[in-house]
Amino acid sequence: MSSIISPSELKNLPAENLIILDARTGKDVKQNYLDKHIKGARFIDLDADLAEIGENAAFGGRHPLPSVEKFAETLSDLGIPEGAHIVVYDDKNASNAAARAWWILKSFGFEHVQVLDGGIQAAEKAGLEFSSGEEIFDKASVIQKNQWKLPISSLEIVENDLKNGSSTVIDVRDAYRYNGESEPIDLVAGHIPGAINIPFSENLDENGNFLQPEVLKEKYKKLLENKPEHLIIHCGSGVTACHTILALDYAGFPIPDLYVGSWSEWSRREGKEIATEI
């Protein structure tokens, strides 16, 4: 199953066993959901459901993963049973929280998880049915799991792999943040020494849709030529990194490691070197 689904494909999916999740972020996001969402969609919150935010971002970053047990409770509350076909969406040009949801659901063990190409705007343009208010559904049984299934790297692994040249570390933030020109979210601008910059926005076309898988495959093959095959992907806080992991999976590459703590952890950790291009 492709990791990306078009609005027309979603429109034609059978309702049986299908769960749609609205992962939009931003100001008044829950109210935006209540005002208008794809019919049947259930709201999933980036900060509350897809992360477990701690007191000190120097250890875990701004969006650490929730425990597997906590996420199992979230799935139960959302009425998501084992084996469900799940489609996640957010906004055009910013399918980052949807990608994080995709990563967590895949890592939890769901096989049929897809992100809606073009987000809610594409769905509306394609004529999908919309609704407002809360959706009514029953809770599901808690699914018992004890660990994430997809590969994760820690700060220590990133540091060691860069020192011994065993991994290619990709920073997917915008170039101005990587270069050290300015930093709108974290405390310090710059990047992890040795990491390369491939902004996540380069996975999309001018309309905010993912590039075709064969285009993505050729693009990344050229960018990663003569570099270590093992990939570690990071961003600011482990959310946008999932967008590039999603794109790589869509293109047919093995799913790379996610460095969850990302720049928000590295830049706050005492004694860690910071590089710039200015």
C-alpha positions, 0 to 999 in steps of 0.5 A: 500500500502506498504511503500517500493517498489522493483525495479521489482514492480516499473518496472511493475507499469503502467505509468499513474498517476506515478511520480518518484522522484530522491532524491539523495544527496551529492556532484554534486548531480544535475549533477549526476541526469542530467548524469543519472537517472531512466527514467522519474524521477524528481529531488527533492532537500533535502536542497531546497525542503524538508527543509527550512533552517534558520539562527540559527539551535538552533531553528529548527535544520539544516533541518527544514520543509518547510512551507506547502504552500512552499511545495505546490509550490514545488509540482506544480513546479514538476508537481505532481497532487493531488492523484498521485502515487509517488515513491522516490529513492536515493542511496543504504544504504542511503535512508534518503532523500528519506525517508524524501520525503516520510514523507513530501509527506505522511504528506502533504496528499498523500496516495500512496507514496513508497520508492524504496528498494536498491536505484538507484543501485538496479534499475540499477541491475534490468534493469530499463530504465535510461535517462539523461538530464532534464525531460520535464513535465507540472506544476501542479495546486497548492494543497491547504493545511494548515498543516502537517498531521503526528505527530511532536514533538518539543524540549519542548515536547521531554523534557517534555515527557522524564521528565514524562516518557510518551514517548520513544525517539529514537536517530537513529544516529550511536552509536559513535555519540550517545555515544559522541565519536566524532561528524562529523556534529554538534558542540557537540557529545553526546545525549539527556538524556533519549533517547535510541539509535537504529541506522537507519542502523539496518533497513537494511540487508547486501545488503542495502535493508530493512529487511522484515517487519516481521523481523523489527516488531519482532526486534522493539517489542523486543527493545521497550519491557516494554518502553512507547508505544508513540515513538518520533524519532530523528537524527541529523537534522530530515532527517535520523529519517524519515528512521526509521519512514519509517521502522516502518510504513513498519513493521506495527507500527503506524507512530511515532512522528518526532522531526524535530529539533533533535540533531542539535537543542538540542545540540545548545540550551543554557542550555540543558543537554548533555549526553554521554556514555564515 
